[in-house]
């Protein structure tokens, strides 16, 4: 549905998600979420994502999306009830009309199936976020994770551990940028990032809080650029991944938060 802006639809989905999992989104946080830039294919002026303007590949400045809370309330898609945002029947109809299957929205655990993340899909990061929500306070294994994705990780998922590689030529600079982001972005201290030079770190995966495993076809930085997939392996394969990467995590060095130098 081309006449519903992507960030409006993304916000509707997030309001619905938070309510269904018993953590309704405070009304004051609606625009904060809507205006948070997702980590798409762009180079940011700031050394970490989610703050200020971004510069696209063509060099044009892309401004933060417009606020949506007043609009959503005005058109009757969302209401403010006791200080929190709630989806109305009309808002849910918009979600369904924009491609969200009604039975998927109502399911207790809609993310059991594998999914392809198409870069042409304007909701590609919504799909990724929905899958990662399943992992709870789990571990993201992503050798190429960048500071640009940290704000999105904190605000849109419950993942609280990230394992990165320190073998790449630019890894030292990336770690320094992540260290600044951890000390600077809101709630950065909630996430622990560790790095390892072990050459066996090459696959991307998410190990859930309860031990479930999801395999990622690319780094989260690559979602939105290339066709990729999120796959749930069999239990025996999951056990191998879980054992391997929890061991690497235990031996890895912590990226210590570092305030930005004046």
C-alpha positions in Angstrom: 0.0 0.0 0.0 2.0 2.9 -1.3 0.0 5.7 0.4 0.9 4.6 3.9 4.5 5.7 4.6 6.9 3.0 5.7 7.7 4.5 9.1 3.9 4.9 9.9 3.3 1.3 9.1 6.4 0.2 11.1 5.1 2.2 14.1 1.6 0.6 13.9 3.3 -2.9 13.9 5.5 -2.0 16.9 2.5 -0.6 18.9 0.6 -3.9 18.2 3.7 -6.0 19.0 4.3 -4.4 22.4 0.7 -4.6 23.4 0.4 -8.3 22.5 3.5 -9.1 24.6 2.2 -7.3 27.6 4.4 -4.2 27.4 2.3 -1.5 25.9 4.2 1.4 24.3 4.0 4.6 26.3 2.3 7.3 24.3 5.3 9.6 24.7 7.6 6.9 23.0 5.5 6.6 19.8 7.3 9.4 18.0 10.7 8.4 19.5 10.3 5.0 17.9 8.8 6.3 14.6 11.6 8.8 14.1 14.4 6.4 14.9 16.3 5.7 11.7 16.6 2.0 10.9 20.1 0.8 9.9 19.6 0.7 6.2 22.2 1.2 3.5 23.4 4.7 4.5 26.5 6.4 5.9 25.8 8.4 9.0 27.4 11.7 10.0 27.7 10.6 13.6 30.0 7.7 14.6 27.0 5.7 15.7 23.5 5.2 14.4 20.2 6.8 15.2 21.4 10.3 15.9 21.1 13.3 13.6 20.8 13.2 9.8 22.1 10.5 7.6 23.8 10.7 4.2 22.7 8.3 1.5 24.9 6.6 -1.1 24.1 9.5 -3.5 25.4 12.0 -1.1 22.0 13.6 -0.4 21.1 14.4 3.2 18.2 12.3 4.4 16.3 13.9 7.3 14.7 12.0 10.2 11.2 10.9 9.5 8.3 13.1 10.6 6.4 12.5 13.9 3.4 10.2 13.6 1.7 10.1 17.0 -0.8 13.0 16.3 -1.4 11.7 12.8 -2.2 8.1 14.0 -4.6 9.5 16.7 -6.1 11.9 14.2 -7.0 9.2 11.7 -8.2 6.9 14.3 -5.6 4.1 13.9 -4.2 4.4 17.4 -5.7 5.7 20.6 -4.1 6.9 23.9 -5.4 4.9 26.8 -4.0 5.6 30.3 -0.8 6.9 28.9 -0.1 4.1 26.5 -0.7 3.6 22.8 -3.2 1.0 21.6 -4.1 -0.1 18.1 -7.7 0.5 17.1 -9.7 -1.9 14.9 -9.1 0.6 12.0 -5.4 0.5 12.7 -5.3 -3.3 12.6 -7.3 -3.2 9.3 -4.5 -1.0 7.9 -1.9 -3.5 8.9 -3.8 -6.3 7.3 -4.4 -4.3 4.1 -0.7 -3.5 3.9 0.3 -7.1 3.7 0.2 -8.3 7.3 -1.8 -11.6 7.4 -4.5 -11.5 10.0 -3.8 -14.9 11.4 -0.1 -14.1 11.7 -0.8 -11.0 13.7 -3.0 -13.0 16.1 -0.7 -16.0 16.5 1.0 -16.6 19.7 4.3 -17.4 18.0 4.1 -16.4 14.3 7.8 -16.7 13.7 8.3 -20.4 13.5 8.7 -20.5 9.7 11.9 -19.5 7.9 11.7 -16.2 6.1 13.4 -14.5 3.2 14.3 -10.9 3.7 13.8 -9.1 0.4 15.7 -5.8 0.1 12.8 -4.5 -2.0 10.4 -5.0 0.9 9.8 -1.7 2.7 9.1 -3.7 5.9 12.3 -5.8 5.7 13.6 -4.5 9.0 10.1 -5.0 10.6 10.4 -8.7 9.6 13.9 -8.9 11.0 12.9 -7.2 14.2 10.0 -9.6 14.6 12.2 -12.6 14.3 14.8 -11.3 16.7 12.1 -10.5 19.3 11.7 -14.3 19.6 15.3 -14.5 21.0 14.6 -12.4 24.1 17.8 -11.3 25.9 20.0 -13.5 23.7 23.3 -13.4 21.8 23.8 -11.9 18.4 26.8 -13.4 16.6 27.7 -11.0 13.8 31.4 -10.6 12.8 30.7 -7.4 10.9 28.3 -5.7 13.4 28.6 -1.9 13.3 27.9 0.9 15.7 25.3 2.2 13.3 23.0 -0.7 14.3 23.4 -0.4 18.1 20.5 2.0 18.7 18.2 -0.2 16.6 19.3 -3.3 18.5 18.7 -1.6 21.9 15.3 0.0 21.1 13.8 -2.7 18.8 15.0 -6.0 20.2 15.8 -7.5 23.6 19.2 -8.8 22.6 21.8 -7.9 25.2 25.0 -9.6 24.0 26.8 -9.1 20.7 29.9 -11.1 19.5 32.0 -9.5 16.8 35.2 -10.4 15.0 38.5 -8.6 15.5 40.3 -10.2 12.5 39.1 -7.8 9.7 41.4 -4.9 8.6 39.0 -2.3 9.8 38.0 -4.1 13.0 40.0 -1.9 15.3 38.3 1.3 14.1 34.9 -0.5 14.3 35.5 -1.5 17.9 36.5 2.1 18.8 33.3 3.4 17.3 31.2 0.8 19.1 33.0 1.7 22.3 32.0 5.3 21.9 28.4 4.3 21.0 28.1 2.1 24.1 29.0 5.0 26.3 26.9 7.6 24.4 23.6 6.2 23.1 20.7 5.9 25.5 20.8 2.6 27.4 24.0 1.6 25.8 25.1 0.1 29.1 22.4 -2.5 28.7 24.3 -4.3 25.9 27.7 -6.1 26.2 29.8 -6.4 23.1 32.8 -8.8 23.0 35.3 -9.4 20.2 37.4 -12.4 19.2 40.1 -13.0 16.7 39.2 -16.7 16.4 39.0 -17.6 12.7 36.1 -20.0 13.4 33.8 -17.0 13.8 32.2 -16.6 10.4 28.6 -17.5 10.5 25.9 -15.1 11.6 23.3 -16.3 14.1 21.2 -15.5 17.0 21.2 -17.7 20.1 18.0 -17.1 22.1 17.6 -16.6 25.8 16.2 -20.1 26.0 18.8 -21.6 23.7 16.9 -21.6 20.4 19.1 -20.7 17.4 18.3 -18.7 14.2 20.8 -18.5 11.3 21.1 -15.2 9.5 22.1 -15.2 5.9 24.0 -11.9 6.2 25.1 -9.3 8.8 22.4 -7.1 10.1 24.2 -4.3 8.3 23.5 -6.1 5.0 19.8 -6.5 5.5 18.1 -4.2 3.1 21.0 -4.4 0.6 20.9 -8.1 -0.5 18.4 -10.9 -0.5 19.0 -13.0 2.6 17.1 -15.4 4.9 16.5 -16.2 8.5 16.5 -20.0 9.1 15.7 -22.1 12.1 18.0 -25.2 12.0 17.1 -28.6 13.4 17.8 -29.2 17.1 21.0 -31.1 16.6 22.5 -28.4 14.4 21.3 -25.8 16.9 23.1 -27.5 19.6 26.4 -27.4 17.6 26.0 -23.6 17.0 25.0 -23.0 20.6 28.0 -24.8 22.0 30.5 -23.3 19.6 29.4 -19.6 20.0 28.8 -19.7 23.7 32.4 -21.0 24.1 33.7 -18.2 21.8 31.7 -15.7 23.9 33.3 -17.0 27.1 36.8 -16.5 25.8 36.2 -13.2 24.0 37.4 -9.8 25.2 34.9 -7.1 26.2 34.5 -3.9 24.3 34.6 -1.3 27.1 32.4 1.8 26.7 34.5 4.9 26.0 33.1 8.4 26.2 33.6 10.6 23.2 36.7 12.7 23.4 36.1 16.5 23.4 
